[in-house]
Amino acid sequence: YNKEWISKHREKSNKYTRKWVSKNVEKCRASNRKWHKDNSGLANAKNARRYARLLKATPKWADDLAIKGFYIAAARKTKETGIRHHVDHIYPLKSKAVCGLHVEDNLRVITALENQVKINKLPFEVLEEVCPML
């Protein structure tokens, strides 16, 4: 019933919601913080997807569930080990040499330190820095 009423009275519903939110700012912020803390994997997936869309790097054929799985796995590993983990794009979304896509085959879960060392470099460029003889 509520969904039906809201769809028929969209403007009235939006007005009521804005009014309620303006009176309960702290309550809304606390609720949002709690959701982000409890669902960090989903929140990270949402943010990464938004960023990828901005770069137009997510093709229509990308498997969203598989991509979300990487972010959930990174959040789980962070909780389990106490070491922060990130989802890394093997081929960066934005690079001078080549740009990768935001698809499951281009993702992996690595530690935050490894990801910060890699920055926006291709895998072989990182190897060259570590072992210049290769």
N, C-alpha and C positions, 0 to 999 in steps of 0.2 A: 504494500500500500504506500509506504513512504517513497519508494523509488518512483512509483507512478505519479504521486502528487508532485514530487520534485520535478519530474520531466514536464508536467503540465504547467507548473508555476515556477519556471527556472529563475526568472528575474526576482520574484518575491523571495525565493529560497536563497539566492545569492546575497540579497540585501540583508536578510536575517542572519546569514552566516557571517558576513563581514561585520555586522554589529556585534554579534556574540564574540568573535575573535578579538575585536578591538577592546572589549571589556575584559577578556580573559587571556591577555597576551602571555603572561608568565605560565599559565596552565598549558597553553598551546606549545610554548617553547619546551617546557618540561616533557610533555608528551612526545614531541618530535625527537628530543634528545634520547629519551628512553627507547623509542622505536629504532633509532639509528644504532644505539648501543646493542640492543637485542638482535638486530638484523643487519649487522655490519657487512656481511657478505652481499646481501641484496642491495644495500645502500651503495656499496662500492661498485657493484655491477651496473646499477642505475646511472651513477656518475660517469663511469667509463663509457657506457653506451651513449650518453649525452655528448661526451667529448668526441667520440668516434663519429657520431652523426654530424657534429660540427665540421669535422674534417672530411665528411662524406666518405668514410672508410669502411662502412658496414654495408655489404651488398645485401640484396633482398633474400638471397639464398642462405645467408648465415644462420646457423642453428643457435637461436637465442638461449634455449635451455642448456646447451653444452657450454656456452659462454658464461652463463650465470653460475654454472657448476664450478668453473675455475675460481670465481670470486668467493664463492661459499667455501671452497677447499682452502683458499688462502686464509680466510678468516678462521677456519677450524684449526689449521696448522699453527696460526699465531696463538690461539687460545691454548692448544695442547703443549706447545714447546716454550711459549713465553718469548719467542723470537719473532719479530715482526716479519710477515711475508707479504709479497706483492704479486700481482699478476703482471707478467712481463710480455710485451709484444716482441717476439723473436726478431722480426723485421719491423723496425719502428714505424709508427703511423706517419711520422713526419721526419724526413731525412733528406740530406742533399743528394745522396747516391740513389736511393730507391725507397719507395714508400710501401709499407705492408698494409694488409687489411685487418679489420677487427673481426676475425673469424677464429673458430676453435683451433684450427691447425696452426695458427700463428701465435698461440698463447701458451704460457707455461707458468707454474708457480715457483718463485724463487725467493730467497731472503731479500729483505729490504736493502741490505748492504750490497749484495750482488747487483741489484737493480740500479742502485745509485751509482755504482762503479760503471755499469754499462752505459748509462745515460741514454743517448739517442743513437747509439752506434750499432752497426751490424755485428753479428756474432764473430766473424773472422777479424774484424777490426779490434775487438776486445782481446782476442787471442794474440794478435800481433803486438799489442801493448805489453801483455804479460810475458810472451815468449817471442822476442824479435827475430829469432833465427828461423821461425816457421815460414 
